[in-house]
Amino acid sequence: MLSAFLLNIAIVRALGPAGSGSFFYVINTFALLLLLASCSLESGLGYYTARQELSPAAATGLSMVWSAGTATVLLFFLPLAGIALHLPEGYLFCWLYLSGSLLIVFFSALFQAKQDFVRPGIAISLLNVLLILLIWLTPEPDLGSHETAQVFKQYTVVIFGQGLFLAGLFTYKYVQAKGILMPTGAAITRLFRYAGQAFLSNLLFFLVYRVDYWLVKALHTDDALLGNYIQASKLGQLFFIVPGIIATTVFSVTASAARKAMHEPVAQLSRLIFAVVAMGLIFLLLTGYWLFPVLFGAGFTQMYLPFVWLTPGIIAIAVLYPYTAFYAGRNEIGVNIRGALLALPVIVGLDLLLIPRWQITGAAIASSAGYIVYQCWIMRRFTRSHAIAWRDCFWPTKKDRLLISRSLMNLYK
């Protein structure tokens, strides 16, 4: 988590608000293409591996073949997505980024299915540090397109290295002497049936998260403002990292049927996340006006106000992670899909209404409103199904507060 944050700061300080806005806008477009190309196969791989219905050897074989093959096919669609390629170098670095990203997605899901979080985290962090050093050792930038291209090349090589390392580490740890295999036809059919449901959920959730990037670009063409908004949004997404890790555990335990009654632990996790995220956001609300330009650079003076308006939505989404993982682990992805279907029109409609008038602040208001709608739908379903009061999903109990205080004391020590 820390290495990813430092890497983001290194990129924005090297490229400035306009350059980083263009850089992350392209990365966002790549992310959409990767989501479409992956078909959310990682969801099926994680689900059936956690249930021990798919062997690690077969999961590894399919992940490697799918990553290399779909990355190659995607190259032909990049110009259609507005990504300019300079032959042959452009194709090479784009293939490295696409295949490496797919490997990271697939093998992260497989490690999580094995409830192994430490090894992949260390590997990714070390390579992030390497990229930070490469960026800092690069000569003083001219903030032009050449510098952006140079950072992109460094970024793609490290992404590919991360994916390759995770694949090798998983193979060594969980496949080793068994040899890499391919799943049977019946197993592939089950995988894609599950992944097909997860795909719609992931696509909708991705658009709920990031459709505002494209709308800010389309309705207001200032790359510097776009850069400020993307950093406000990415800063908010940092608060989703720990809930995301917690959610993978909830998913694995629920999918493996290790615990039948998960609703009480899920509600407790929700309360703990609410408390911790709220404390972090309050700190940034009090200090961000001065802190953001110091961290990100003098050009990021306009990210504070959008961040303020994003905070209610950040809390809403962070608290939701255990619940969406709970429903995914129970193979009830339709609950998550319906929530995203309600949120997305709210975000798009308000973006179209507010961005022309209030620019990136309007985009932040629209996103927060959509996130809260999503939260209300999921929470309403959960509390009704399990006879739990809304208050019990948010407000920490005395036991929760004691747990948080002890954890903070241990961290301090």
C-alpha positions in Angstrom: 0.0 0.0 0.0 2.8 2.5 1.0 4.9 1.6 -2.1 1.9 2.2 -4.4 1.2 5.6 -2.8 4.9 6.6 -3.1 4.9 5.4 -6.7 1.9 7.6 -7.5 3.6 10.6 -5.9 6.8 9.9 -7.9 4.8 9.9 -11.2 2.8 13.0 -10.5 5.8 15.0 -9.3 7.7 13.9 -12.4 4.9 14.7 -14.9 3.0 17.6 -13.2 -0.8 17.9 -13.1 -1.3 18.0 -16.9 1.2 15.3 -17.7 0.0 13.0 -15.0 -3.6 13.6 -16.0 -2.9 12.4 -19.5 -0.8 9.5 -18.2 -3.5 8.2 -15.8 -6.3 8.8 -18.3 -4.5 6.4 -20.7 -3.9 3.9 -17.9 -7.7 4.2 -17.1 -8.5 3.3 -20.7 -6.1 0.4 -20.6 -7.8 -0.8 -17.4 -11.2 -0.9 -19.2 -9.7 -2.9 -22.0 -8.1 -5.3 -19.6 -11.4 -5.8 -17.8 -13.1 -6.6 -21.0 -10.3 -8.9 -22.1 -10.1 -10.8 -18.8 -13.8 -11.6 -18.9 -13.5 -11.5 -15.1 -11.9 -15.0 -15.3 -10.0 -14.2 -12.0 -13.3 -14.4 -10.2 -13.9 -17.9 -11.4 -10.3 -18.9 -10.8 -10.4 -17.6 -7.2 -13.9 -19.0 -6.4 -13.2 -22.6 -7.6 -9.6 -22.7 -6.3 -10.9 -21.6 -2.8 -13.4 -24.4 -3.0 -10.7 -26.8 -4.1 -12.7 -27.7 -7.2 -9.9 -26.4 -9.5 -6.2 -27.5 -9.1 -3.5 -24.8 -8.8 -1.7 -26.5 -11.8 -4.8 -26.1 -14.0 -5.5 -22.5 -12.8 -1.8 -21.6 -13.5 -1.9 -23.0 -17.1 -5.1 -21.2 -18.0 -3.9 -17.9 -16.5 -0.7 -17.9 -18.5 -2.3 -18.9 -21.8 -5.1 -16.3 -21.4 -2.7 -13.5 -20.4 -0.4 -14.0 -23.4 -3.2 -14.6 -25.9 -5.6 -11.8 -25.0 -2.8 -9.3 -24.7 -1.8 -10.1 -28.2 -5.4 -9.7 -29.5 -5.9 -6.4 -27.6 -3.1 -4.8 -29.5 -5.3 -4.6 -32.6 -8.0 -2.7 -30.7 -5.8 0.0 -29.1 -6.1 2.4 -32.0 -9.9 2.1 -31.8 -9.6 3.1 -28.1 -7.7 6.3 -29.0 -4.3 5.0 -27.9 -1.7 6.0 -30.5 1.1 3.4 -31.1 4.5 4.0 -32.6 5.7 0.9 -34.4 7.3 -1.4 -33.4 8.2 0.0 -30.0 4.7 1.0 -29.0 3.3 -2.5 -29.6 6.1 -4.1 -27.5 5.5 -1.9 -24.4 1.8 -2.1 -24.7 2.0 -5.9 -24.9 4.3 -6.0 -21.8 1.8 -3.8 -19.9 -1.3 -5.8 -21.0 0.1 -9.2 -20.4 1.8 -8.2 -17.1 -1.4 -6.7 -15.8 -3.4 -9.8 -16.6 -0.9 -12.0 -14.9 -1.1 -9.7 -11.8 -4.9 -9.9 -11.8 -5.1 -13.7 -12.2 -2.3 -14.7 -9.8 -3.3 -12.2 -7.2 -6.8 -13.9 -7.2 -5.1 -17.3 -6.9 -2.9 -16.2 -4.0 -6.0 -14.7 -2.3 -7.9 -18.0 -2.8 -5.0 -19.7 -0.9 -5.3 -16.9 1.7 -1.7 -16.1 1.0 -1.4 -12.3 1.1 2.1 -11.6 2.3 4.3 -13.0 -0.5 2.6 -11.2 -3.4 2.4 -8.0 -1.4 6.2 -8.1 -0.8 7.0 -8.9 -4.4 4.8 -6.1 -5.8 6.2 -3.6 -3.2 9.8 -4.3 -4.1 9.2 -3.8 -7.8 7.3 -0.6 -7.0 10.3 0.7 -5.2 12.5 -0.2 -8.2 10.2 1.9 -10.4 10.3 4.8 -8.0 14.1 4.8 -8.1 14.0 4.7 -11.9 11.7 7.7 -12.1 13.7 9.7 -9.6 17.0 8.9 -11.3 15.6 10.0 -14.7 17.0 13.5 -15.7 15.0 16.5 -14.9 11.7 16.3 -16.9 10.6 18.9 -19.5 7.0 18.0 -18.8 6.5 17.1 -22.5 5.2 14.1 -24.3 8.7 12.5 -24.4 8.9 12.5 -20.6 5.4 10.9 -20.3 6.4 8.2 -22.8 9.6 7.5 -20.9 7.7 7.1 -17.6 5.2 4.8 -19.4 8.0 2.6 -20.7 9.5 2.2 -17.2 6.0 1.6 -15.8 5.2 -1.1 -18.3 8.5 -3.0 -17.8 7.9 -3.1 -14.0 4.3 -4.2 -14.4 5.4 -7.0 -16.6 8.1 -8.0 -14.1 5.5 -8.0 -11.3 3.2 -10.3 -13.3 5.9 -12.6 -14.3 7.3 -12.8 -10.7 3.8 -13.6 -9.2 3.3 -16.3 -11.8 6.7 -17.9 -11.0 6.2 -17.6 -7.3 2.7 -19.2 -7.4 4.0 -22.0 -9.6 6.9 -22.6 -7.3 4.8 -22.6 -4.1 1.6 -24.4 -5.2 2.4 -26.3 -8.5 6.0 -27.2 -8.5 6.4 -30.9 -9.1 2.9 -31.4 -10.4 3.5 -29.5 -13.6 1.4 -26.9 -15.3 -1.8 -28.2 -16.7 -4.9 -26.9 -18.5 -8.4 -27.3 -17.0 -10.8 -29.9 -18.5 -13.6 -28.7 -20.8 -16.2 -29.1 -18.0 -14.0 -27.1 -15.6 -13.6 -24.3 -18.2 -17.4 -24.2 -18.7 -18.0 -23.8 -15.0 -15.3 -21.1 -14.8 -16.8 -19.0 -17.5 -20.3 -19.5 -16.3 -19.3 -18.0 -12.9 -17.0 -15.4 -14.5 -19.8 -14.3 -16.8 -21.9 -13.2 -13.8 -18.9 -11.6 -12.1 -18.0 -9.9 -15.4 -21.1 -7.8 -15.5 -20.7 -6.9 -11.8 -17.0 -6.0 -12.2 -17.7 -3.9 -15.4 -20.5 -2.0 -13.7 -18.4 -1.5 -10.6 -15.5 -0.3 -12.7 -17.7 2.2 -14.4 -19.2 3.3 -11.1 -15.6 4.0 -9.9 -14.1 5.6 -13.0 -16.7 6.7 -15.6 -16.2 10.2 -14.2 -12.6 10.3 -15.6 -13.9 10.1 -19.2 -16.8 12.5 -18.5 -14.4 15.1 -16.9 -12.2 14.8 -20.0 -15.1 15.0 -22.4 -16.9 17.9 -20.7 -13.9 19.9 -19.6 -10.7 19.4 -21.6 -8.2 21.0 -19.2 -5.6 18.2 -18.5 -4.4 20.0 -15.4 -7.8 19.9 -13.8 -8.2 16.3 -14.9 -4.9 15.6 -13.2 -6.1 17.2 -10.0 -9.3 15.2 -10.1 -7.7 11.9 -10.8 -5.4 12.4 -7.8 -8.2 13.3 -5.5 -10.0 10.1 -6.7 -6.9 8.0 -6.4 -6.2 9.3 -2.9 -9.7 8.2 -1.9 -9.1 4.8 -3.4 -6.2 4.3 -1.0 -8.8 3.9 1.7 -10.2 0.9 -0.2 -6.9 -1.1 -0.1 -7.3 -2.5 3.4 -11.1 -3.1 3.0 -10.2 -4.9 -0.2 -7.8 -7.2 1.5 -10.4 -7.9 4.2 -12.9 -8.6 1.5 -10.8 -11.3 -0.1 -10.7 -13.1 3.2 -14.5 -12.8 3.5 -14.9 -14.1 0.0 -12.5 -17.1 0.5 -14.1 -18.1 3.8 -17.7 -17.7 2.4 -16.9 -19.5 -0.8 -15.2 -22.4 0.9 -18.2 -22.7 3.3 -15.8 -22.8 6.2 -18.3 -20.7 8.3 -22.0 -21.0 7.8 -23.0 -17.9 9.8 -20.9 -15.0 8.4 -23.3 -12.1 8.8 -22.2 -11.2 12.3 -18.4 -11.1 11.4 -19.3 -9.1 8.2 -21.2 -6.5 10.2 -18.3 -6.2 12.7 -15.8 -5.8 9.9 -18.0 -3.1 8.5 -18.0 -1.2 11.8 -14.2 -1.4 12.1 -13.7 -0.2 8.6 -16.1 2.7 9.2 -14.2 3.8 12.3 -10.7 3.5 10.8 -11.5 5.1 7.4 -13.4 7.9 9.1 -10.4 8.8 11.3 -8.1 8.8 8.3 -10.5 11.0 6.3 -10.9 13.5 9.1 -7.1 13.9 9.3 -7.0 14.7 5.6 -9.9 17.0 5.7 -8.1 19.0 8.4 -4.7 19.0 6.7 -5.3 18.4 3.0 -5.6 22.0 1.9 -1.9 22.5 2.8 -0.7 18.9 2.6 -1.8 18.0 -1.0 0.4 20.6 -2.8 3.4 19.6 -0.6 3.0 15.9 -1.4 1.9 16.1 -5.0 3.4 19.4 -6.2 2.5 23.0 -6.5 0.2 22.3 -9.4 -2.2 20.3 -7.3 -3.9 23.2 -5.4 -7.3 22.3 -6.9 -7.7 18.8 -5.7 -8.7 19.6 -2.1 -12.3 20.7 -2.7 -13.2 17.6 -4.9 -11.6 15.4 -2.2 -13.9 17.0 0.4 -17.0 16.2 -1.7 -15.7 12.6 -2.3 -15.3 11.8 1.4 -19.0 10.7 2.0 -18.7 8.4 -1.0 -15.3 7.0 0.1 -16.8 6.0 3.4 -19.8 4.4 1.7 -17.7 2.3 -0.7 -15.1 1.3 2.0 -17.8 0.0 4.3 -19.4 -2.0 1.5 -16.4 -4.2 0.8 -17.2 -7.0 3.3 -20.8 -7.1 2.1 -20.1 -7.3 -1.7 -17.5 -10.0 -0.9 -20.0 -11.8 1.2 -22.6 -11.9 -1.6 -19.9 -12.9 -4.2 -18.7 -15.7 -2.0 -22.3 -17.0 -1.7 -22.6 -16.9 -5.5 -25.3 -14.1 -5.2 -23.5 -11.7 -7.5 -26.9 -10.4 -8.7 -27.2 -8.4 -5.5 -24.0 -6.5 -6.3 -25.1 -6.1 -9.9 -28.4 -4.5 -9.1 -26.7 -2.1 -6.7 -24.2 -0.9 -9.4 -27.1 -0.6 -11.9 -28.8 1.8 -9.6 -25.6 3.8 -8.9 -24.2 4.2 -12.4 -27.2 6.2 -13.9 -27.0 8.5 -10.8 -23.3 9.2 -11.4 -23.6 9.7 -15.2 -26.7 11.9 -14.9 -25.3 14.1 -12.2 -21.9 14.3 -14.1 -23.6 15.6 -17.2 -25.6 18.1 -15.1 -22.9 19.3 -12.7 -19.5 19.1 -14.6 -20.3 21.9 -17.1 -21.1 24.2 -14.2 -18.8 23.2 -11.3 -16.2 21.2 -13.2 -14.3 18.6 -11.1 -16.2 19.6 -7.9 -19.4 18.6 -9.7 -17.8 15.3 -10.7 -16.9 14.6 -7.1 -20.5 15.4 -5.9 -21.9 13.1 -8.6 -19.6 10.2 -7.6 -20.4 10.5 -3.9 -24.1 10.5 -4.6 -23.8 7.3 -6.7 -21.6 5.6 -4.1 -24.2 6.3 -1.4 -27.0 5.0 -3.5 -25.0 1.8 -4.1 -24.4 1.5 -0.3 -28.0 2.0 0.6 -29.1 -0.8 -1.8 -26.7 -3.4 -0.5 -27.1 -2.4 3.2 -30.9 -2.5 2.9 -30.7 -6.0 1.4 -28.3 -7.3 4.1 -30.0 -5.8 7.1 -33.4 -7.1 6.1 -32.1 -10.6 5.3 -30.3 -11.0 8.6 -32.4 -8.9 10.9 -29.6 -6.5 11.8 -30.1 -2.8 12.5 -28.4 -0.3 10.3 -26.7 1.2 13.3 -25.0 -2.1 14.1 -23.3 -2.0 10.7 -21.7 1.4 11.3 -21.4 2.5 14.8 -18.5 0.6 16.6 -19.5 -1.2 19.8 -17.4 -1.0 23.0 -15.7 -4.2 22.1 -14.8 -2.7 18.6 -13.5 0.5 20.1 -11.3 -1.6 22.5 -10.0 -3.6 19.6 -9.1 -0.5 17.6 -7.4 1.2 20.5 -5.3 -1.9 21.3 -4.3 -2.2 17.6 -3.3 1.4 17.5 -1.3 1.0 20.7 0.5 -2.1 19.3 1.2 -0.1 16.1 2.6 2.7 18.1 4.9 0.4 20.1 
